[in-house]
Amino acid sequence: MQATHESVVEYSVSDGIATITMNRPEYHNAQNSKMTYALDAAFKRASNDDAVKVIVLAGAGKHFSAGHDIGTPGRDIDQSFERTSLWYDHVGKEGGEFLYAREQEVYLGMCRRWRDLPKPTIAMVQGACVAGGLMLAWVCDLIVASEDAFFSDPVVRMGIPGVEYFAHAYELNPRIAKEFLFLGERMDAARAYQMGMVNRVVPRERLQDTTTEIAAKIARMPRLGLTLTKQAVNHVEELQGKRAAMDAAFAWHHFAHAHNELVSGDKLGGYDARKMAESQRPSSTAAAVTAAVSDAKADGEAA
């Protein structure tokens, strides 16, 4: 029986702006498959609606997204969903085929689909934007961040060379990208702005209003002009080798998963949600990341 996706993503439209909101605030919007497929349905809905000129991606609660779900009660890695691409179902597959098929569909494939949406997209980021959360922000055309936002891809600690949608060297100068990955430390919004990864940084209380103001200005532009402009800029990245580089990085990512399983019996190199959060200490936000991706009911913490 296929799983369904209903309340984990909220959708609204006002004045030509569609707002798609990740809605697992109790786990700081850790992304399970249910959420990912719901996001895809929402993006498709916005793309098909002629009344929508601009799409805003948001996260409910304190954090934008703590990344992929590796430890909540709603983790659904073993469930089948109606797929959006021609990839076959990963469920029941053995060895490396299980994750490779799943992540081609749910992570790499969907992120590429969303990047290529014909309408402008804006990520409205507050708090944690970690690993899989980073992927969601990066597929958007613009990023507006609150002053308390931070960005991190700590998965090198697992022995894995970055997240599946490997855009690091396009979002950042290559030397900064290496620092970002090697250290796995959080990059605050101010530095992300300096590096050109973020378009605007505003106080938390101004985040929604500022994002809406930008979206409203864009919405007044001709639809086709926006679409062609987006395609033109994206095409420049493709000519620079972005897709081919990402394909190679995805293969290395899955070599690392397979290596981890052979060496330790665990595809994630022995890291669960709690260990991943603790590995970033003495960060003052480590507790928040722990709450975001851990089973709060099991460990007694409030998430």
C-alpha positions in Angstrom: 0.0 0.0 0.0 1.4 3.4 -1.0 1.9 6.1 1.6 0.1 9.4 1.4 1.1 12.9 2.1 -1.4 15.4 3.5 -0.6 17.8 6.3 3.2 18.0 6.3 3.1 20.7 3.7 0.8 23.7 3.6 -0.1 25.7 0.5 -1.7 29.1 0.0 -1.9 31.8 -2.7 -2.3 35.5 -2.3 -1.7 38.3 -4.8 0.1 36.1 -7.3 2.4 34.6 -4.7 2.2 30.9 -3.7 3.6 30.1 -0.3 4.6 26.5 0.2 5.3 25.8 3.9 7.1 22.7 5.3 4.9 21.8 8.3 6.8 19.5 10.7 7.8 22.1 13.2 8.0 19.6 16.1 11.0 18.1 14.2 12.1 21.4 12.8 10.9 20.3 9.3 13.2 17.3 9.0 12.3 15.9 5.6 10.9 12.4 5.3 9.5 11.0 2.0 6.0 12.1 2.9 7.1 15.7 3.0 9.3 15.5 -0.1 6.4 14.1 -2.2 4.1 16.7 -0.7 6.5 19.4 -1.7 6.7 18.1 -5.2 2.9 18.1 -5.4 2.8 21.7 -4.1 5.4 22.9 -6.6 3.5 21.3 -9.4 0.3 22.9 -8.3 1.9 26.3 -8.2 3.5 25.8 -11.6 0.2 24.8 -13.2 -1.7 27.8 -11.7 -1.7 30.8 -14.1 -2.6 33.0 -11.2 0.8 32.2 -9.5 3.7 34.4 -10.6 6.2 33.7 -7.8 6.7 30.8 -5.3 7.9 31.2 -1.7 9.3 28.2 0.1 9.1 28.4 3.9 9.5 26.3 7.0 7.0 26.5 9.9 8.4 27.1 13.4 11.8 28.0 14.7 13.9 26.5 11.8 13.7 26.3 8.0 14.8 22.7 7.9 17.2 20.5 9.9 17.7 18.3 6.9 16.7 14.8 5.9 14.9 12.7 8.5 17.3 10.2 10.0 15.6 9.8 13.4 12.0 10.9 13.9 9.0 8.6 14.4 7.8 9.6 10.9 10.9 8.3 9.1 9.5 6.4 6.1 12.5 5.3 4.1 11.1 1.8 3.6 7.7 3.0 2.2 6.7 3.2 -1.4 5.2 6.4 -2.9 3.9 7.2 -6.4 7.1 8.3 -8.1 7.6 11.5 -10.1 10.2 10.1 -12.4 10.8 6.9 -14.4 13.0 5.5 -11.7 11.8 2.2 -10.3 10.7 1.7 -6.7 13.6 1.3 -4.2 11.7 -0.7 -1.7 12.8 -4.3 -1.5 16.1 -3.7 -3.4 19.3 -5.1 -1.9 22.7 -3.6 -1.3 23.5 -0.2 -2.7 20.6 -0.3 -5.1 18.1 0.5 -2.3 19.6 4.0 -1.5 20.8 4.7 -5.1 17.3 4.3 -6.6 15.6 6.1 -3.7 17.9 9.1 -3.7 17.9 9.5 -7.5 14.2 10.0 -7.2 13.6 11.7 -3.8 16.7 13.8 -3.4 18.7 14.5 -6.6 15.8 14.1 -9.1 13.3 16.2 -7.2 15.8 19.0 -6.5 16.6 19.2 -10.1 12.9 19.4 -11.0 12.3 22.2 -8.5 15.3 24.1 -9.7 13.9 24.0 -13.3 10.4 25.3 -12.3 9.5 27.9 -14.9 8.5 30.4 -12.2 10.8 32.3 -9.8 11.2 30.7 -6.4 12.3 32.3 -3.1 13.5 30.4 0.0 12.6 32.2 3.2 15.1 30.9 5.7 15.2 31.2 9.5 17.1 29.3 12.0 18.7 26.0 10.9 19.2 25.3 7.2 21.2 22.1 7.5 22.2 19.4 4.9 19.0 18.5 3.2 17.6 21.8 4.2 20.5 23.4 2.3 19.4 21.5 -0.8 15.9 23.0 -0.7 17.3 26.5 -0.3 19.8 26.1 -3.1 17.2 25.0 -5.7 15.4 28.4 -5.2 16.3 31.4 -7.3 16.7 33.7 -4.3 17.3 33.2 -0.6 16.1 35.7 2.0 17.5 34.9 5.4 16.9 36.1 8.9 19.8 37.3 11.0 19.6 34.1 13.1 19.8 31.8 10.1 22.7 29.4 9.7 23.8 27.0 7.0 25.7 23.8 7.3 26.5 20.6 5.5 28.1 18.3 8.2 27.8 15.0 6.4 31.6 14.7 5.7 31.7 13.4 9.3 29.8 10.4 8.0 32.6 9.9 5.4 30.2 11.2 2.7 31.3 14.0 0.4 28.4 16.4 0.9 24.7 16.2 0.3 23.1 14.6 -2.8 22.3 17.9 -4.6 26.0 18.9 -4.7 25.9 22.6 -5.6 28.5 23.7 -3.1 31.1 24.9 -5.6 28.5 26.8 -7.5 26.9 28.5 -4.5 30.3 29.3 -3.0 33.9 29.9 -4.2 35.5 26.5 -4.4 38.0 27.3 -1.6 35.2 28.4 0.6 33.2 25.3 -0.4 36.0 23.1 0.8 36.2 24.9 4.1 32.4 24.6 4.5 32.6 20.8 3.9 35.9 20.0 5.6 35.0 21.7 8.8 31.3 21.1 8.7 30.7 24.2 10.7 27.7 26.5 10.4 27.9 29.5 8.3 25.9 32.4 9.7 23.6 34.5 7.5 26.0 37.5 7.4 28.8 35.4 6.0 26.5 33.6 3.6 25.5 37.0 2.3 29.2 38.0 1.9 29.8 34.8 0.0 26.9 35.6 -2.4 24.9 32.6 -1.3 22.1 34.7 0.3 20.4 37.7 -1.3 19.1 39.5 1.7 19.6 39.3 5.5 17.0 40.9 7.7 15.9 40.8 11.3 13.7 37.8 12.2 10.6 39.9 12.7 11.0 41.4 9.2 11.7 38.1 7.3 8.2 37.5 6.1 7.4 41.1 5.2 10.7 41.5 3.3 10.2 38.2 1.4 6.7 39.2 0.5 7.8 42.6 -0.7 10.4 41.1 -3.0 8.0 38.5 -4.3 5.4 41.2 -5.0 7.9 43.2 -7.1 8.8 40.1 -9.1 5.2 39.2 -9.6 4.7 42.5 -11.4 7.1 41.4 -14.2 5.9 39.6 -17.4 5.6 35.9 -16.8 7.4 34.9 -20.0 10.2 37.4 -19.3 10.7 35.8 -15.9 10.7 32.3 -17.3 13.2 33.1 -20.1 15.5 35.0 -17.7 15.5 32.1 -15.3 16.3 29.6 -18.1 19.1 31.8 -19.4 20.9 32.1 -16.0 20.4 28.4 -15.3 21.7 27.6 -18.7 25.0 29.4 -17.9 25.4 27.1 -14.9 24.8 24.1 -17.1 27.5 25.3 -19.6 29.8 25.5 -16.6 29.3 21.8 -16.0 26.9 21.9 -13.1 24.8 18.9 -14.0 27.8 16.7 -14.9 29.6 17.7 -11.7 26.5 16.9 -9.7 26.2 13.5 -11.3 29.8 12.6 -10.4 29.4 13.8 -6.9 26.2 11.8 -6.5 28.1 8.7 -7.6 30.9 9.4 -5.1 28.2 10.0 -2.4 26.9 6.5 -3.0 30.3 4.9 -3.1 30.7 6.4 0.4 27.4 4.9 1.5 28.5 1.5 0.2 31.9 1.8 1.8 30.4 2.7 5.2 28.1 -0.3 5.1 31.0 -2.7 4.2 33.2 -1.3 7.0 30.8 -0.5 9.8 27.5 -2.2 8.7 25.8 1.3 8.7 25.4 3.4 5.5 25.7 6.6 7.6 29.0 5.6 9.1 27.6 5.1 12.6 26.0 8.5 12.9 22.4 8.9 14.0 20.6 12.2 14.5 21.9 12.8 18.0 25.6 12.0 17.1 25.4 14.3 14.1 24.1 17.2 16.2 26.7 16.5 19.0 29.5 16.4 16.5 28.9 20.1 15.9 29.5 21.2 19.5 30.4 23.5 21.0 27.9 25.3 18.8 25.2 26.9 20.8 22.7 25.6 18.3 23.6 21.9 18.6 20.8 21.3 21.0 18.3 22.8 18.5 19.6 20.6 15.7 19.3 17.6 18.0 15.7 18.4 18.7 15.0 18.9 15.1 16.1 15.5 13.9 15.8 13.2 17.0 12.9 11.3 18.3 11.8 13.7 20.9 9.2 11.4 22.3 11.8 8.7 22.9 14.5 10.7 24.5 12.2 13.0 26.5 13.4 16.3 25.0 11.0 18.9 23.7 11.3 19.3 20.0 
